[in-house]
Each structure stands twice: as structure tokens, then as C-alpha cells.
């Protein structure tokens, strides 16, 4: 979660797009997926803006953290995914590719 002062400025999109690009180009990923709670509409919008498709809804999906009493919480969770894009997609954000190449060597 971003500090409210920085929300809505595109920082999450830029960072996530650069990370997806890194995973596809440098690490050879073929498929990347994300789990997003059904009530987290900003994160769902981000996934869709990144070109990810909603693949399904897991009802009462167990999370990776526990409630204060030690029991696992269950939440409705959407799964988004994307496959390795064509080279046309990777060229849509040349500034980010340039920044990543400079930062990662």
C-alpha cells in the first residue's frame, strides 16, 4: 500500500510494469499471476491496466497471515495472470526499459 500522498500518480503502475518486464526479459518467465482480494478494487484496476486478465475468483481462499487469535482468515480472492507478451508490448514503455537497464547493469 502506498502512502495516500503518493496514490493515483502512476507509481505503482510504473514499478509493476518495470518488474513484469524484468521478469519476462531477464528471468525468462512465461506466466506471471497475482492474487487480489475481491474488495481491493485499486489493485484489480492495476492488474487490468498492466494487461493481466482475471482468470477466476477463489471463494473463501485462505490467506498467508493469521488473525490475532491464530486462526487463518478466509477471503474472496481474484486471480489475475499474464503470459509472456510479444515484443510489441515490451516496446510500449521504452523509458522504463531504459531505466531498468541502467539500474540493473
C-alpha positions, 0 to 999 in steps of 0.5 A: 500500500502506498502512502495516500500522498503518493496514490493515483500518480502512476507509481505503482503502475510504473514499478509493476510494469518495470518488474513484469518486464524484468521478469519476462526479459531477464528471468525468462518467465512465461506466466506471471499471476497475482492474487487480489482480494475481491474488495481491493478494487485499486489493485484489480484496476492495476492488474487490468491496466498492466494487461493481466486478465482475471482468470477466476475468483477463489471463494473463501481462499485462505490467506498467508497471515493469521488473525490475532487469535491464530486462526487463518482468515478466509477471503474472496480472492481474484486471480489475475495472470499474464503470459509472456507478451510479444515484443510489441508490448515490451516496446510500449514503455521504452523509458522504463526499459531504459531505466531498468537497464541502467539500474540493473547493469 
